[in-house]
Amino acid sequence: MFKSLKDKTVSFGLRQVINLKIKEYGEMLKLNLDSANKTIDLELMLLGEKEPLEVNVGNYEIIHKDGKEYLSAKNITTSREWINIVAKNFLENQEIEIPKNIADTLKIII
């Protein structure tokens, strides 16, 4: 039960952060994080699209480096073939800095 509550809390925080970063491209509709399996499923409604984009992160890790927290995603698949290629070339294994306020919350609940 605690893991489920933790995952829901982190999912909500990540959804807020991601929506701020992608607001000119669209909106995140759903985000489900599973910390036990280190997976993330999300759904985005991108501007100009008729159907949401489904994204699965098959494995992620939180990296602590130089006093900052980063998210690194692996095995990214989407419902759009061309975006799978973009994700593989530009997103997989990249270290994306987690904003301090979210990182501080993660430290408390993880």
Gaussian input, Z-matrix of N, CA and C with variables (Angstrom, degrees):
# hf/3-21g

backbone

0 1
 N
 C     1     B1
 C     2     B2     1     A1
 N     3     B3     2     A2     1     D1
 C     4     B4     3     A3     2     D2
 C     5     B5     4     A4     3     D3
 N     6     B6     5     A5     4     D4
 C     7     B7     6     A6     5     D5
 C     8     B8     7     A7     6     D6
 N     9     B9     8     A8     7     D7
 C    10    B10     9     A9     8     D8
 C    11    B11    10    A10     9     D9
 N    12    B12    11    A11    10    D10
 C    13    B13    12    A12    11    D11
 C    14    B14    13    A13    12    D12
 N    15    B15    14    A14    13    D13
 C    16    B16    15    A15    14    D14
 C    17    B17    16    A16    15    D15
 N    18    B18    17    A17    16    D16
 C    19    B19    18    A18    17    D17
 C    20    B20    19    A19    18    D18
 N    21    B21    20    A20    19    D19
 C    22    B22    21    A21    20    D20
 C    23    B23    22    A22    21    D21
 N    24    B24    23    A23    22    D22
 C    25    B25    24    A24    23    D23
 C    26    B26    25    A25    24    D24
 N    27    B27    26    A26    25    D25
 C    28    B28    27    A27    26    D26
 C    29    B29    28    A28    27    D27
 N    30    B30    29    A29    28    D28
 C    31    B31    30    A30    29    D29
 C    32    B32    31    A31    30    D30
 N    33    B33    32    A32    31    D31
 C    34    B34    33    A33    32    D32
 C    35    B35    34    A34    33    D33
 N    36    B36    35    A35    34    D34
 C    37    B37    36    A36    35    D35
 C    38    B38    37    A37    36    D36
 N    39    B39    38    A38    37    D37
 C    40    B40    39    A39    38    D38
 C    41    B41    40    A40    39    D39
 N    42    B42    41    A41    40    D40
 C    43    B43    42    A42    41    D41
 C    44    B44    43    A43    42    D42
 N    45    B45    44    A44    43    D43
 C    46    B46    45    A45    44    D44
 C    47    B47    46    A46    45    D45
 N    48    B48    47    A47    46    D46
 C    49    B49    48    A48    47    D47
 C    50    B50    49    A49    48    D48
 N    51    B51    50    A50    49    D49
 C    52    B52    51    A51    50    D50
 C    53    B53    52    A52    51    D51
 N    54    B54    53    A53    52    D52
 C    55    B55    54    A54    53    D53
 C    56    B56    55    A55    54    D54
 N    57    B57    56    A56    55    D55
 C    58    B58    57    A57    56    D56
 C    59    B59    58    A58    57    D57
 N    60    B60    59    A59    58    D58
 C    61    B61    60    A60    59    D59
 C    62    B62    61    A61    60    D60
 N    63    B63    62    A62    61    D61
 C    64    B64    63    A63    62    D62
 C    65    B65    64    A64    63    D63
 N    66    B66    65    A65    64    D64
 C    67    B67    66    A66    65    D65
 C    68    B68    67    A67    66    D66
 N    69    B69    68    A68    67    D67
 C    70    B70    69    A69    68    D68
 C    71    B71    70    A70    69    D69
 N    72    B72    71    A71    70    D70
 C    73    B73    72    A72    71    D71
 C    74    B74    73    A73    72    D72
 N    75    B75    74    A74    73    D73
 C    76    B76    75    A75    74    D74
 C    77    B77    76    A76    75    D75
 N    78    B78    77    A77    76    D76
 C    79    B79    78    A78    77    D77
 C    80    B80    79    A79    78    D78
 N    81    B81    80    A80    79    D79
 C    82    B82    81    A81    80    D80
 C    83    B83    82    A82    81    D81
 N    84    B84    83    A83    82    D82
 C    85    B85    84    A84    83    D83
 C    86    B86    85    A85    84    D84
 N    87    B87    86    A86    85    D85
 C    88    B88    87    A87    86    D86
 C    89    B89    88    A88    87    D87
 N    90    B90    89    A89    88    D88
 C    91    B91    90    A90    89    D89
 C    92    B92    91    A91    90    D90
 N    93    B93    92    A92    91    D91
 C    94    B94    93    A93    92    D92
 C    95    B95    94    A94    93    D93
 N    96    B96    95    A95    94    D94
 C    97    B97    96    A96    95    D95
 C    98    B98    97    A97    96    D96
 N    99    B99    98    A98    97    D97
 C   100   B100    99    A99    98    D98
 C   101   B101   100   A100    99    D99
 N   102   B102   101   A101   100   D100
 C   103   B103   102   A102   101   D101
 C   104   B104   103   A103   102   D102
 N   105   B105   104   A104   103   D103
 C   106   B106   105   A105   104   D104
 C   107   B107   106   A106   105   D105
 N   108   B108   107   A107   106   D106
 C   109   B109   108   A108   107   D107
 C   110   B110   109   A109   108   D108
 N   111   B111   110   A110   109   D109
 C   112   B112   111   A111   110   D110
 C   113   B113   112   A112   111   D111
 N   114   B114   113   A113   112   D112
 C   115   B115   114   A114   113   D113
 C   116   B116   115   A115   114   D114
 N   117   B117   116   A116   115   D115
 C   118   B118   117   A117   116   D116
 C   119   B119   118   A118   117   D117
 N   120   B120   119   A119   118   D118
 C   121   B121   120   A120   119   D119
 C   122   B122   121   A121   120   D120
 N   123   B123   122   A122   121   D121
 C   124   B124   123   A123   122   D122
 C   125   B125   124   A124   123   D123
 N   126   B126   125   A125   124   D124
 C   127   B127   126   A126   125   D125
 C   128   B128   127   A127   126   D126
 N   129   B129   128   A128   127   D127
 C   130   B130   129   A129   128   D128
 C   131   B131   130   A130   129   D129
 N   132   B132   131   A131   130   D130
 C   133   B133   132   A132   131   D131
 C   134   B134   133   A133   132   D132
 N   135   B135   134   A134   133   D133
 C   136   B136   135   A135   134   D134
 C   137   B137   136   A136   135   D135
 N   138   B138   137   A137   136   D136
 C   139   B139   138   A138   137   D137
 C   140   B140   139   A139   138   D138
 N   141   B141   140   A140   139   D139
 C   142   B142   141   A141   140   D140
 C   143   B143   142   A142   141   D141
 N   144   B144   143   A143   142   D142
 C   145   B145   144   A144   143   D143
 C   146   B146   145   A145   144   D144
 N   147   B147   146   A146   145   D145
 C   148   B148   147   A147   146   D146
 C   149   B149   148   A148   147   D147
 N   150   B150   149   A149   148   D148
 C   151   B151   150   A150   149   D149
 C   152   B152   151   A151   150   D150
 N   153   B153   152   A152   151   D151
 C   154   B154   153   A153   152   D152
 C   155   B155   154   A154   153   D153
 N   156   B156   155   A155   154   D154
 C   157   B157   156   A156   155   D155
 C   158   B158   157   A157   156   D156
 N   159   B159   158   A158   157   D157
 C   160   B160   159   A159   158   D158
 C   161   B161   160   A160   159   D159
 N   162   B162   161   A161   160   D160
 C   163   B163   162   A162   161   D161
 C   164   B164   163   A163   162   D162
 N   165   B165   164   A164   163   D163
 C   166   B166   165   A165   164   D164
 C   167   B167   166   A166   165   D165
 N   168   B168   167   A167   166   D166
 C   169   B169   168   A168   167   D167
 C   170   B170   169   A169   168   D168
 N   171   B171   170   A170   169   D169
 C   172   B172   171   A171   170   D170
 C   173   B173   172   A172   171   D171
 N   174   B174   173   A173   172   D172
 C   175   B175   174   A174   173   D173
 C   176   B176   175   A175   174   D174
 N   177   B177   176   A176   175   D175
 C   178   B178   177   A177   176   D176
 C   179   B179   178   A178   177   D177
 N   180   B180   179   A179   178   D178
 C   181   B181   180   A180   179   D179
 C   182   B182   181   A181   180   D180
 N   183   B183   182   A182   181   D181
 C   184   B184   183   A183   182   D182
 C   185   B185   184   A184   183   D183
 N   186   B186   185   A185   184   D184
 C   187   B187   186   A186   185   D185
 C   188   B188   187   A187   186   D186
 N   189   B189   188   A188   187   D187
 C   190   B190   189   A189   188   D188
 C   191   B191   190   A190   189   D189
 N   192   B192   191   A191   190   D190
 C   193   B193   192   A192   191   D191
 C   194   B194   193   A193   192   D192
 N   195   B195   194   A194   193   D193
 C   196   B196   195   A195   194   D194
 C   197   B197   196   A196   195   D195
 N   198   B198   197   A197   196   D196
 C   199   B199   198   A198   197   D197
 C   200   B200   199   A199   198   D198
 N   201   B201   200   A200   199   D199
 C   202   B202   201   A201   200   D200
 C   203   B203   202   A202   201   D201
 N   204   B204   203   A203   202   D202
 C   205   B205   204   A204   203   D203
 C   206   B206   205   A205   204   D204
 N   207   B207   206   A206   205   D205
 C   208   B208   207   A207   206   D206
 C   209   B209   208   A208   207   D207
 N   210   B210   209   A209   208   D208
 C   211   B211   210   A210   209   D209
 C   212   B212   211   A211   210   D210
 N   213   B213   212   A212   211   D211
 C   214   B214   213   A213   212   D212
 C   215   B215   214   A214   213   D213
 N   216   B216   215   A215   214   D214
 C   217   B217   216   A216   215   D215
 C   218   B218   217   A217   216   D216
 N   219   B219   218   A218   217   D217
 C   220   B220   219   A219   218   D218
 C   221   B221   220   A220   219   D219
 N   222   B222   221   A221   220   D220
 C   223   B223   222   A222   221   D221
 C   224   B224   223   A223   222   D222
 N   225   B225   224   A224   223   D223
 C   226   B226   225   A225   224   D224
 C   227   B227   226   A226   225   D225
 N   228   B228   227   A227   226   D226
 C   229   B229   228   A228   227   D227
 C   230   B230   229   A229   228   D228
 N   231   B231   230   A230   229   D229
 C   232   B232   231   A231   230   D230
 C   233   B233   232   A232   231   D231
 N   234   B234   233   A233   232   D232
 C   235   B235   234   A234   233   D233
 C   236   B236   235   A235   234   D234
 N   237   B237   236   A236   235   D235
 C   238   B238   237   A237   236   D236
 C   239   B239   238   A238   237   D237
 N   240   B240   239   A239   238   D238
 C   241   B241   240   A240   239   D239
 C   242   B242   241   A241   240   D240
 N   243   B243   242   A242   241   D241
 C   244   B244   243   A243   242   D242
 C   245   B245   244   A244   243   D243
 N   246   B246   245   A245   244   D244
 C   247   B247   246   A246   245   D245
 C   248   B248   247   A247   246   D246
 N   249   B249   248   A248   247   D247
 C   250   B250   249   A249   248   D248
 C   251   B251   250   A250   249   D249
 N   252   B252   251   A251   250   D250
 C   253   B253   252   A252   251   D251
 C   254   B254   253   A253   252   D252
 N   255   B255   254   A254   253   D253
 C   256   B256   255   A255   254   D254
 C   257   B257   256   A256   255   D255
 N   258   B258   257   A257   256   D256
 C   259   B259   258   A258   257   D257
 C   260   B260   259   A259   258   D258
 N   261   B261   260   A260   259   D259
 C   262   B262   261   A261   260   D260
 C   263   B263   262   A262   261   D261
 N   264   B264   263   A263   262   D262
 C   265   B265   264   A264   263   D263
 C   266   B266   265   A265   264   D264
 N   267   B267   266   A266   265   D265
 C   268   B268   267   A267   266   D266
 C   269   B269   268   A268   267   D267
 N   270   B270   269   A269   268   D268
 C   271   B271   270   A270   269   D269
 C   272   B272   271   A271   270   D270
 N   273   B273   272   A272   271   D271
 C   274   B274   273   A273   272   D272
 C   275   B275   274   A274   273   D273
 N   276   B276   275   A275   274   D274
 C   277   B277   276   A276   275   D275
 C   278   B278   277   A277   276   D276
 N   279   B279   278   A278   277   D277
 C   280   B280   279   A279   278   D278
 C   281   B281   280   A280   279   D279
 N   282   B282   281   A281   280   D280
 C   283   B283   282   A282   281   D281
 C   284   B284   283   A283   282   D282
 N   285   B285   284   A284   283   D283
 C   286   B286   285   A285   284   D284
 C   287   B287   286   A286   285   D285
 N   288   B288   287   A287   286   D286
 C   289   B289   288   A288   287   D287
 C   290   B290   289   A289   288   D288
 N   291   B291   290   A290   289   D289
 C   292   B292   291   A291   290   D290
 C   293   B293   292   A292   291   D291
 N   294   B294   293   A293   292   D292
 C   295   B295   294   A294   293   D293
 C   296   B296   295   A295   294   D294
 N   297   B297   296   A296   295   D295
 C   298   B298   297   A297   296   D296
 C   299   B299   298   A298   297   D297
 N   300   B300   299   A299   298   D298
 C   301   B301   300   A300   299   D299
 C   302   B302   301   A301   300   D300
 N   303   B303   302   A302   301   D301
 C   304   B304   303   A303   302   D302
 C   305   B305   304   A304   303   D303
 N   306   B306   305   A305   304   D304
 C   307   B307   306   A306   305   D305
 C   308   B308   307   A307   306   D306
 N   309   B309   308   A308   307   D307
 C   310   B310   309   A309   308   D308
 C   311   B311   310   A310   309   D309
 N   312   B312   311   A311   310   D310
 C   313   B313   312   A312   311   D311
 C   314   B314   313   A313   312   D312
 N   315   B315   314   A314   313   D313
 C   316   B316   315   A315   314   D314
 C   317   B317   316   A316   315   D315
 N   318   B318   317   A317   316   D316
 C   319   B319   318   A318   317   D317
 C   320   B320   319   A319   318   D318
 N   321   B321   320   A320   319   D319
 C   322   B322   321   A321   320   D320
 C   323   B323   322   A322   321   D321
 N   324   B324   323   A323   322   D322
 C   325   B325   324   A324   323   D323
 C   326   B326   325   A325   324   D324
 N   327   B327   326   A326   325   D325
 C   328   B328   327   A327   326   D326
 C   329   B329   328   A328   327   D327

   B1=1.4460
   B2=1.5260
   B3=1.3452
   B4=1.4617
   B5=1.5181
   B6=1.3512
   B7=1.4750
   B8=1.5157
   B9=1.3238
   B10=1.4570
   B11=1.5348
   B12=1.3152
   B13=1.4649
   B14=1.5172
   B15=1.3223
   B16=1.4641
   B17=1.5227
   B18=1.3208
   B19=1.4621
   B20=1.5278
   B21=1.3181
   B22=1.4659
   B23=1.5233
   B24=1.3217
   B25=1.4658
   B26=1.5244
   B27=1.3099
   B28=1.4647
   B29=1.5300
   B30=1.3211
   B31=1.4599
   B32=1.5239
   B33=1.3288
   B34=1.4685
   B35=1.5279
   B36=1.3261
   B37=1.4650
   B38=1.5162
   B39=1.3290
   B40=1.4600
   B41=1.5259
   B42=1.3086
   B43=1.4733
   B44=1.5242
   B45=1.3303
   B46=1.4642
   B47=1.5228
   B48=1.3296
   B49=1.4677
   B50=1.5232
   B51=1.3220
   B52=1.4615
   B53=1.5270
   B54=1.3297
   B55=1.4594
   B56=1.5282
   B57=1.3285
   B58=1.4624
   B59=1.5207
   B60=1.3114
   B61=1.4652
   B62=1.5277
   B63=1.3305
   B64=1.4620
   B65=1.5240
   B66=1.3165
   B67=1.4661
   B68=1.5261
   B69=1.3279
   B70=1.4591
   B71=1.5321
   B72=1.3375
   B73=1.4665
   B74=1.5256
   B75=1.3364
   B76=1.4566
   B77=1.5161
   B78=1.3290
   B79=1.4654
   B80=1.5229
   B81=1.3301
   B82=1.4582
   B83=1.5230
   B84=1.3170
   B85=1.4555
   B86=1.5277
   B87=1.3259
   B88=1.4671
   B89=1.5135
   B90=1.3084
   B91=1.4643
   B92=1.5135
   B93=1.3155
   B94=1.4650
   B95=1.5158
   B96=1.3165
   B97=1.4535
   B98=1.5190
   B99=1.3044
   B100=1.4652
   B101=1.5226
   B102=1.3429
   B103=1.4600
   B104=1.5320
   B105=1.3213
   B106=1.4670
   B107=1.5299
   B108=1.3271
   B109=1.4665
   B110=1.5240
   B111=1.3419
   B112=1.4773
   B113=1.5320
   B114=1.3479
   B115=1.4585
   B116=1.5271
   B117=1.3241
   B118=1.4622
   B119=1.5216
   B120=1.3264
   B121=1.4593
   B122=1.5151
   B123=1.3298
   B124=1.4603
   B125=1.5099
   B126=1.3235
   B127=1.4542
   B128=1.5167
   B129=1.3307
   B130=1.4632
   B131=1.5191
   B132=1.3336
   B133=1.4560
   B134=1.5154
   B135=1.3253
   B136=1.4519
   B137=1.5178
   B138=1.3233
   B139=1.4600
   B140=1.5257
   B141=1.3232
   B142=1.4596
   B143=1.5166
   B144=1.3282
   B145=1.4681
   B146=1.5306
   B147=1.3222
   B148=1.4651
   B149=1.5237
   B150=1.3284
   B151=1.4584
   B152=1.5225
   B153=1.3292
   B154=1.4683
   B155=1.5272
   B156=1.3071
   B157=1.4565
   B158=1.5228
   B159=1.3165
   B160=1.4612
   B161=1.5214
   B162=1.3366
   B163=1.4595
   B164=1.5249
   B165=1.3277
   B166=1.4580
   B167=1.5192
   B168=1.3231
   B169=1.4630
   B170=1.5168
   B171=1.3302
   B172=1.4607
   B173=1.5118
   B174=1.3330
   B175=1.4561
   B176=1.5214
   B177=1.3116
   B178=1.4588
   B179=1.5129
   B180=1.3259
   B181=1.4603
   B182=1.5219
   B183=1.3241
   B184=1.4564
   B185=1.5270
   B186=1.3205
   B187=1.4635
   B188=1.5168
   B189=1.3247
   B190=1.4677
   B191=1.5197
   B192=1.3482
   B193=1.4564
   B194=1.5295
   B195=1.3191
   B196=1.4642
   B197=1.5272
   B198=1.3291
   B199=1.4588
   B200=1.5203
   B201=1.3205
   B202=1.4593
   B203=1.5224
   B204=1.3341
   B205=1.4599
   B206=1.5299
   B207=1.3214
   B208=1.4539
   B209=1.5216
   B210=1.3220
   B211=1.4553
   B212=1.5163
   B213=1.3266
   B214=1.4612
   B215=1.5232
   B216=1.3445
   B217=1.4593
   B218=1.5266
   B219=1.3340
   B220=1.4670
   B221=1.5243
   B222=1.3250
   B223=1.4666
   B224=1.5304
   B225=1.3264
   B226=1.4587
   B227=1.5286
   B228=1.3371
   B229=1.4632
   B230=1.5264
   B231=1.3320
   B232=1.4597
   B233=1.5290
   B234=1.3148
   B235=1.4610
   B236=1.5322
   B237=1.3367
   B238=1.4669
   B239=1.5277
   B240=1.3074
   B241=1.4630
   B242=1.5287
   B243=1.3239
   B244=1.4670
   B245=1.5210
   B246=1.3338
   B247=1.4678
   B248=1.5261
   B249=1.3188
   B250=1.4687
   B251=1.5285
   B252=1.3260
   B253=1.4655
   B254=1.5263
   B255=1.3339
   B256=1.4681
   B257=1.5289
   B258=1.3259
   B259=1.4697
   B260=1.5235
   B261=1.3068
   B262=1.4681
   B263=1.5313
   B264=1.3260
   B265=1.4604
   B266=1.5303
   B267=1.3397
   B268=1.4592
   B269=1.5237
   B270=1.3272
   B271=1.4641
   B272=1.5259
   B273=1.3213
   B274=1.4600
   B275=1.5264
   B276=1.3194
   B277=1.4624
   B278=1.5275
   B279=1.3225
   B280=1.4635
   B281=1.5219
   B282=1.3021
   B283=1.4677
   B284=1.5266
   B285=1.3381
   B286=1.4522
   B287=1.5218
   B288=1.3288
   B289=1.4634
   B290=1.5235
   B291=1.3223
   B292=1.4613
   B293=1.5260
   B294=1.3404
   B295=1.4665
   B296=1.5273
   B297=1.3329
   B298=1.4635
   B299=1.5227
   B300=1.3317
   B301=1.4658
   B302=1.5277
   B303=1.3205
   B304=1.4639
   B305=1.5264
   B306=1.3235
   B307=1.4707
   B308=1.5252
   B309=1.3423
   B310=1.4648
   B311=1.5195
   B312=1.3359
   B313=1.4577
   B314=1.5263
   B315=1.3396
   B316=1.4629
   B317=1.5239
   B318=1.3373
   B319=1.4741
   B320=1.5225
   B321=1.3217
   B322=1.4586
   B323=1.5285
   B324=1.3415
   B325=1.4590
   B326=1.5179
   B327=1.3261
   B328=1.4702
   B329=1.5204
   A1=110.64
   A2=117.65
   A3=120.57
   A4=110.82
   A5=116.46
   A6=119.78
   A7=110.77
   A8=117.08
   A9=121.16
   A10=110.72
   A11=116.87
   A12=120.93
   A13=110.33
   A14=116.88
   A15=121.36
   A16=109.87
   A17=116.79
   A18=120.85
   A19=111.18
   A20=117.32
   A21=120.59
   A22=111.06
   A23=117.17
   A24=121.24
   A25=110.96
   A26=116.52
   A27=121.37
   A28=109.76
   A29=117.36
   A30=121.28
   A31=110.82
   A32=116.23
   A33=120.49
   A34=110.15
   A35=117.39
   A36=121.20
   A37=112.56
   A38=116.64
   A39=121.00
   A40=111.07
   A41=115.63
   A42=119.51
   A43=110.06
   A44=117.15
   A45=120.72
   A46=111.12
   A47=116.24
   A48=121.29
   A49=110.52
   A50=116.47
   A51=120.18
   A52=110.65
   A53=117.73
   A54=119.67
   A55=111.35
   A56=117.47
   A57=119.28
   A58=111.65
   A59=116.63
   A60=121.14
   A61=113.26
   A62=118.15
   A63=120.28
   A64=113.58
   A65=118.35
   A66=119.93
   A67=113.74
   A68=118.92
   A69=119.11
   A70=112.32
   A71=117.20
   A72=121.56
   A73=112.78
   A74=116.78
   A75=120.52
   A76=110.90
   A77=115.72
   A78=121.00
   A79=110.34
   A80=115.15
   A81=120.44
   A82=107.95
   A83=116.12
   A84=121.13
   A85=112.08
   A86=116.40
   A87=121.32
   A88=109.40
   A89=115.80
   A90=121.86
   A91=107.22
   A92=115.94
   A93=122.04
   A94=108.88
   A95=115.53
   A96=122.51
   A97=108.67
   A98=116.88
   A99=122.63
   A100=106.90
   A101=116.17
   A102=120.45
   A103=112.50
   A104=117.26
   A105=119.70
   A106=110.94
   A107=116.13
   A108=120.89
   A109=112.88
   A110=116.37
   A111=121.95
   A112=111.47
   A113=116.22
   A114=121.04
   A115=110.29
   A116=114.99
   A117=121.84
   A118=107.54
   A119=116.83
   A120=122.96
   A121=107.34
   A122=116.03
   A123=118.65
   A124=111.05
   A125=114.29
   A126=121.87
   A127=107.77
   A128=116.32
   A129=122.54
   A130=109.66
   A131=116.48
   A132=120.97
   A133=106.31
   A134=116.09
   A135=121.90
   A136=110.20
   A137=116.08
   A138=120.99
   A139=110.48
   A140=116.02
   A141=121.20
   A142=114.43
   A143=118.14
   A144=121.59
   A145=109.92
   A146=115.75
   A147=120.84
   A148=111.86
   A149=115.59
   A150=120.60
   A151=109.81
   A152=116.68
   A153=119.60
   A154=111.98
   A155=115.26
   A156=122.99
   A157=107.67
   A158=116.67
   A159=121.48
   A160=108.42
   A161=115.93
   A162=121.55
   A163=108.69
   A164=115.57
   A165=120.95
   A166=108.63
   A167=115.63
   A168=121.91
   A169=105.26
   A170=115.62
   A171=120.96
   A172=114.11
   A173=116.93
   A174=121.27
   A175=108.48
   A176=116.35
   A177=120.35
   A178=109.44
   A179=115.14
   A180=119.21
   A181=108.90
   A182=114.59
   A183=122.39
   A184=106.23
   A185=116.45
   A186=122.20
   A187=108.70
   A188=116.55
   A189=122.96
   A190=107.23
   A191=116.54
   A192=119.56
   A193=109.29
   A194=115.87
   A195=122.36
   A196=112.86
   A197=116.36
   A198=121.08
   A199=114.44
   A200=117.16
   A201=121.57
   A202=109.56
   A203=115.00
   A204=121.63
   A205=108.42
   A206=115.80
   A207=121.88
   A208=109.59
   A209=116.15
   A210=122.88
   A211=107.74
   A212=116.49
   A213=121.96
   A214=107.40
   A215=116.28
   A216=121.76
   A217=110.45
   A218=114.58
   A219=121.60
   A220=108.69
   A221=115.59
   A222=121.58
   A223=112.03
   A224=115.96
   A225=121.59
   A226=109.04
   A227=116.05
   A228=121.12
   A229=108.30
   A230=115.55
   A231=120.97
   A232=109.46
   A233=114.68
   A234=120.43
   A235=112.09
   A236=117.79
   A237=122.47
   A238=109.17
   A239=116.34
   A240=120.78
   A241=112.57
   A242=117.55
   A243=119.48
   A244=111.46
   A245=117.14
   A246=119.75
   A247=110.18
   A248=117.65
   A249=119.85
   A250=110.25
   A251=116.19
   A252=120.72
   A253=110.45
   A254=117.01
   A255=121.00
   A256=110.33
   A257=116.77
   A258=120.90
   A259=110.43
   A260=116.43
   A261=119.86
   A262=111.18
   A263=117.04
   A264=120.84
   A265=114.53
   A266=117.97
   A267=119.57
   A268=115.81
   A269=118.85
   A270=120.09
   A271=114.04
   A272=116.71
   A273=118.60
   A274=111.02
   A275=114.12
   A276=124.22
   A277=114.16
   A278=117.84
   A279=120.67
   A280=108.48
   A281=116.89
   A282=121.24
   A283=108.06
   A284=115.36
   A285=122.25
   A286=107.81
   A287=116.54
   A288=119.98
   A289=110.50
   A290=114.75
   A291=121.79
   A292=106.98
   A293=118.50
   A294=119.94
   A295=111.54
   A296=115.88
   A297=122.06
   A298=112.93
   A299=117.82
   A300=119.04
   A301=111.79
   A302=117.57
   A303=120.77
   A304=109.90
   A305=117.09
   A306=121.02
   A307=110.67
   A308=117.65
   A309=120.84
   A310=111.06
   A311=116.98
   A312=121.03
   A313=110.48
   A314=116.73
   A315=119.99
   A316=111.37
   A317=116.83
   A318=120.57
   A319=110.91
   A320=116.47
   A321=120.14
   A322=110.93
   A323=117.09
   A324=118.31
   A325=114.72
   A326=118.22
   A327=118.93
   A328=109.61
   D1=-41.19
   D2=-179.47
   D3=-63.56
   D4=-42.32
   D5=179.18
   D6=-60.85
   D7=-41.26
   D8=179.77
   D9=-62.46
   D10=-44.37
   D11=178.35
   D12=-64.82
   D13=-41.87
   D14=178.49
   D15=-61.83
   D16=-47.30
   D17=-179.05
   D18=-62.00
   D19=-39.75
   D20=178.51
   D21=-66.13
   D22=-39.28
   D23=178.78
   D24=-65.34
   D25=-47.28
   D26=179.15
   D27=-64.38
   D28=-42.06
   D29=178.86
   D30=-58.36
   D31=-44.02
   D32=179.50
   D33=-61.93
   D34=-46.62
   D35=-179.83
   D36=-62.47
   D37=-44.91
   D38=178.81
   D39=-63.62
   D40=-39.37
   D41=179.27
   D42=-61.03
   D43=-42.10
   D44=178.83
   D45=-62.57
   D46=-45.89
   D47=-179.23
   D48=-63.26
   D49=-47.09
   D50=-177.79
   D51=-65.02
   D52=-40.27
   D53=178.95
   D54=-62.21
   D55=-35.38
   D56=175.36
   D57=-64.65
   D58=-39.25
   D59=-177.43
   D60=-74.95
   D61=-27.73
   D62=-175.02
   D63=-109.68
   D64=9.78
   D65=-172.37
   D66=-56.10
   D67=-29.25
   D68=178.66
   D69=-79.70
   D70=-8.89
   D71=179.77
   D72=-106.53
   D73=-22.68
   D74=-177.21
   D75=155.40
   D76=-153.29
   D77=-175.03
   D78=-140.81
   D79=142.25
   D80=173.95
   D81=-82.53
   D82=125.78
   D83=-178.99
   D84=-91.82
   D85=-38.33
   D86=-177.35
   D87=-142.10
   D88=148.71
   D89=171.64
   D90=-149.25
   D91=122.25
   D92=177.53
   D93=-124.85
   D94=118.74
   D95=179.23
   D96=-105.49
   D97=135.13
   D98=176.38
   D99=-120.75
   D100=97.51
   D101=-174.91
   D102=-70.08
   D103=-25.63
   D104=179.05
   D105=-67.69
   D106=-40.36
   D107=-179.12
   D108=-99.57
   D109=-2.69
   D110=179.39
   D111=58.38
   D112=45.18
   D113=178.31
   D114=-123.23
   D115=157.94
   D116=176.04
   D117=-137.37
   D118=130.70
   D119=172.20
   D120=-117.03
   D121=133.61
   D122=178.15
   D123=-144.27
   D124=162.46
   D125=-179.74
   D126=-133.59
   D127=128.98
   D128=-178.24
   D129=-120.61
   D130=139.90
   D131=170.71
   D132=-106.93
   D133=103.47
   D134=-177.02
   D135=-88.14
   D136=145.53
   D137=-179.31
   D138=-57.18
   D139=136.12
   D140=178.28
   D141=83.83
   D142=-8.60
   D143=-180.00
   D144=-91.27
   D145=149.51
   D146=178.78
   D147=-91.82
   D148=-26.10
   D149=-178.89
   D150=-126.76
   D151=148.75
   D152=178.55
   D153=-64.64
   D154=152.85
   D155=174.05
   D156=-91.81
   D157=125.06
   D158=176.72
   D159=-97.34
   D160=134.36
   D161=-178.06
   D162=-130.21
   D163=136.07
   D164=174.19
   D165=-125.47
   D166=127.06
   D167=172.13
   D168=-101.26
   D169=110.18
   D170=-174.72
   D171=-73.08
   D172=-16.77
   D173=179.28
   D174=-164.97
   D175=134.95
   D176=175.76
   D177=-137.70
   D178=162.28
   D179=172.31
   D180=-145.37
   D181=150.82
   D182=173.88
   D183=-97.43
   D184=125.82
   D185=-177.32
   D186=-110.61
   D187=130.95
   D188=176.39
   D189=-103.05
   D190=117.34
   D191=-176.85
   D192=-150.38
   D193=130.84
   D194=176.69
   D195=53.23
   D196=38.99
   D197=177.70
   D198=75.13
   D199=11.40
   D200=179.72
   D201=-125.80
   D202=163.33
   D203=179.40
   D204=-113.47
   D205=139.33
   D206=-179.75
   D207=-131.94
   D208=151.50
   D209=173.90
   D210=-108.62
   D211=130.40
   D212=175.56
   D213=-122.01
   D214=125.73
   D215=-176.75
   D216=-110.21
   D217=143.71
   D218=178.70
   D219=-133.08
   D220=159.78
   D221=176.74
   D222=53.98
   D223=54.25
   D224=-179.96
   D225=-86.42
   D226=126.85
   D227=173.89
   D228=-130.24
   D229=149.37
   D230=-179.57
   D231=-134.29
   D232=175.13
   D233=177.68
   D234=-85.03
   D235=5.17
   D236=177.41
   D237=-124.20
   D238=120.73
   D239=-175.16
   D240=-57.83
   D241=-43.44
   D242=-177.30
   D243=-67.08
   D244=-31.15
   D245=178.19
   D246=-73.06
   D247=-28.71
   D248=174.06
   D249=-58.94
   D250=-40.67
   D251=179.82
   D252=-67.72
   D253=-44.34
   D254=177.86
   D255=-60.87
   D256=-44.97
   D257=-179.57
   D258=-60.72
   D259=-44.76
   D260=-179.51
   D261=-63.13
   D262=-41.02
   D263=-176.64
   D264=-79.55
   D265=-30.18
   D266=-171.32
   D267=-121.91
   D268=-15.71
   D269=-175.90
   D270=-113.71
   D271=-40.47
   D272=-175.36
   D273=-61.30
   D274=134.53
   D275=177.56
   D276=67.36
   D277=9.27
   D278=174.03
   D279=-81.67
   D280=147.99
   D281=177.23
   D282=-97.93
   D283=111.27
   D284=-178.99
   D285=-101.70
   D286=119.18
   D287=-176.59
   D288=-65.74
   D289=134.34
   D290=176.08
   D291=-91.30
   D292=127.28
   D293=179.71
   D294=-54.14
   D295=145.93
   D296=-173.75
   D297=-53.49
   D298=-44.50
   D299=-177.44
   D300=-63.01
   D301=-37.76
   D302=177.18
   D303=-73.02
   D304=-40.99
   D305=178.54
   D306=-60.37
   D307=-41.55
   D308=178.57
   D309=-62.05
   D310=-40.74
   D311=177.51
   D312=-65.32
   D313=-42.13
   D314=178.91
   D315=-59.57
   D316=-40.10
   D317=-179.68
   D318=-61.13
   D319=-35.20
   D320=-178.00
   D321=-73.05
   D322=-40.72
   D323=-172.03
   D324=-98.76
   D325=-11.92
   D326=178.57
   D327=-89.74

